[in-house]
Amino acid sequence: MPDNRITEKNQANWDSYSAAYLRFKHSEKIIHEITQDPSRAFEKGTWQQLRSRFPDLRGKRVCVPSSGDQYAVIAFALLGAEVTSCDISQNQLDAGQRLARELGLEISFVQADTMELSPLPNAVFDLVYTSNGVHVWLNDLPAMYRNVQRILKPGGVYIMCDIHPFQRPFGEKLTVVKDYDNVGPFEDEYCINFAWRVQDILNAMADAGLRFEHMEEMHDQKDYDYPFWLSLEDAVNGVVVPPEEVDRMYDWQQNPEMALPQWMCVVCRK
Ligand SMILES: C[S@@+](CC[C@H](N)C(=O)[O-])C[C@H]1O[C@@H](n2cnc3c(N)ncnc32)[C@H](O)[C@@H]1O
């Protein structure tokens, strides 16, 4: 069952963090890149999975739960889809609404808990997509996937890309900070989160009646705007990392973190 205390604490945290978060995420440079080339809103392997199933998104109904920075939402709308953007944080949705208005895009913004998606009707979406940093805030993945399945049309597709669970036991320089099987909850003053394993995510999908189609385990790409190894603060402050340091960070023999995949993409169908 969704736990209201967890959801409300995380919602308050995202509402207060939203402005600082989006100062970087909605920078002119990044938004310009996405409007010029909507594929920039997606990790490359995930984009290929999306494109192979939806070569033409015009007129398709797409839902993006826990939409956060709205990159995918904007990209789907630019590609002609009819998009519903859901998030628990009204501030994140309001910022998305402002951005959509600036770009002249018609998008529906709906406040909804991803574990319930209660304002959304059954069996209306061709595609449900979730991006990185979604599962970590949710205490009940089976509830999330029952509702993803509920809102998909028969034959509809769910695609996710998130941080690979194999990253979760490690801190900086591969210091082990927790056991893989310790999924949380982890609570601090501001928020409560979880470190779900591959089995927690895949079993929640299967138990909800979603049929597994494909999985990719991917490495960070050098041209990614916000590399996994750079803090958001450094990214916001435009910290310039010397090219030789960037090369070092992407070489697994010099940076063992690169020996494990950073991202996981899963495709399934109702
Ligand atoms: C890290 S973002 C993920 C989206 C996007 N990939 C991004 O990087 O911005 C996390 C988002 O999940 C939202 N969120 C947290 N808990 C939620 C819940 N229970 N239901 C819906 N959204 C939730 C937060 O408000 C935030 O906008």
The ligand as a MOL file (V3000), in Angstrom:
LIG
                    3D

  0  0  0     0  0            999 V3000
M  V30 BEGIN CTAB
M  V30 COUNTS 27 29 0 0 0
M  V30 BEGIN ATOM
M  V30 1 C 14.2760 12.8610 -10.0570 0
M  V30 2 S 12.6530 13.2770 -10.6270 0 CHG=1
M  V30 3 C 12.3850 12.0250 -11.8270 0
M  V30 4 C 11.9330 12.5770 -13.1320 0
M  V30 5 C 13.0110 13.0260 -14.1140 0
M  V30 6 N 13.7490 11.9310 -14.6670 0
M  V30 7 C 13.9760 14.0240 -13.5300 0
M  V30 8 O 15.2020 13.7120 -13.5080 0
M  V30 9 O 13.5780 15.1110 -13.1350 0 CHG=-1
M  V30 10 C 11.6380 12.7070 -9.3170 0
M  V30 11 C 10.2010 13.2130 -9.4120 0
M  V30 12 O 9.3410 12.2780 -8.7720 0
M  V30 13 C 8.3230 13.0000 -8.1280 0
M  V30 14 N 7.7190 12.1230 -7.1140 0
M  V30 15 C 8.2290 11.7130 -5.9370 0
M  V30 16 N 7.3720 10.8740 -5.3230 0
M  V30 17 C 6.2920 10.7540 -6.1380 0
M  V30 18 C 5.0720 10.0220 -6.0750 0
M  V30 19 N 4.7680 9.2510 -5.0360 0
M  V30 20 N 4.2010 10.1530 -7.0970 0
M  V30 21 C 4.4660 10.9640 -8.1630 0
M  V30 22 N 5.6130 11.6780 -8.2810 0
M  V30 23 C 6.5180 11.5560 -7.2800 0
M  V30 24 C 9.0140 14.2190 -7.5890 0
M  V30 25 O 8.1030 15.2580 -7.3010 0
M  V30 26 C 9.9780 14.5570 -8.7200 0
M  V30 27 O 9.4300 15.4860 -9.6000 0
M  V30 END ATOM
M  V30 BEGIN BOND
M  V30 1 1 1 2
M  V30 2 1 2 3
M  V30 3 1 2 10
M  V30 4 1 3 4
M  V30 5 1 4 5
M  V30 6 1 5 6
M  V30 7 1 5 7
M  V30 8 2 7 8
M  V30 9 1 7 9
M  V30 10 1 10 11
M  V30 11 1 11 12
M  V30 12 1 11 26
M  V30 13 1 12 13
M  V30 14 1 13 14
M  V30 15 1 13 24
M  V30 16 1 14 15
M  V30 17 1 14 23
M  V30 18 2 15 16
M  V30 19 1 16 17
M  V30 20 1 17 18
M  V30 21 2 17 23
M  V30 22 1 18 19
M  V30 23 2 18 20
M  V30 24 1 20 21
M  V30 25 2 21 22
M  V30 26 1 22 23
M  V30 27 1 24 25
M  V30 28 1 24 26
M  V30 29 1 26 27
M  V30 END BOND
M  V30 END CTAB
M  END
